[in-house]
Amino acid sequence: MTLNGRKKNNTAHREVKYQLAGWILFILCALFFIASSLKNRDTLALIGSLVFLVACLFFVFPLVRPANDTPGRTEKDSEA
C-alpha cells in the first residue's frame, strides 16, 4: 500500500470514529429524553423519544458492523 493509500485509509477510519461518537451522543440524548418523559408521565414525548432512539440505532448499525463488500471478494468467497 502506498503512503497516499494509508493516509486515505487513516482518514476514513478517523471519520467513521467521529461519526460513531456523534451517534453515541445522540443515543445518550435519546435515553435522557426517555427518562424525562417517564418522569413527567408524558406519553407523546416517550413515543417520540423511542422512535428517535430506534432511528439512531439504525444509523449506528452500519458503522459498527460494516458490509461484507470488501474489494477483491466475490459472492462465492463470502459463502465459503
N, C-alpha and C positions, 0 to 999 in steps of 0.2 A: 504494500500500500504506500502511496506517495505521501509526502508531508502535507500536501494540499488536501488529499483524501482524509487524512487523520484529522485535520482541522475541521473539515465539514462534518465528520462523524462526531467529533467532540462537541461542536456547536449544536448539532441536532440532539445529542444526548442531554446537553445542558438545557436546551429549550424544552424538552419533554419533562425534565425535572422541575422547571419553573411552572409549567402548565399543571403538573400534578400537585405541586404545592398550592397553587391558586385554587384548584378544585377541592383540595382538602380543606382549605379555609372556607369555601362556600358550603361544604358539608357541615363544618363546625357551626356556621351561621344557621343552617337549617335546623340543626339539633337545638340550638338556643331558641329559635323561633318555635319549635315544637314544645320545648319546656315552658316557654312563656304562655303559649296558647293553652297548655294543660293547666298551668297555674291559674289563668284567668277564665278557664272553662269556656273558651272561645272556639266553637266547633268549626266555623268557617276558616279561622286562622290555622287551626290544626290541619284541616284538609289541604289548604294551600301550602303549608309547610311540608307536609308529607309528599305532595306532588313535587315540590321544589327539591326535596331530598332525593326522590327517585330519579328526577331529571339529572341531577348532579352525578348520581351513581352511573347513569348511562354514559355520561361524558368521561368518567374516570375509567370505566371498564377497558376501553381500547388502549389506554395509557399503561395500565398495569398488566395487561395480557395482550401483547401485540399479535397481529395476524401472522399466520404461517406462510406469508408470501415473500420469503427471503429470495434474493436474486440467485439464479442458478439452480433452483429446486423445481422439480416438476410435481404434478399432482401424484404421480406414481411414487415419488420419493417420500411424500408425506404419508402415504398409505402403509409403507413398509415399517 
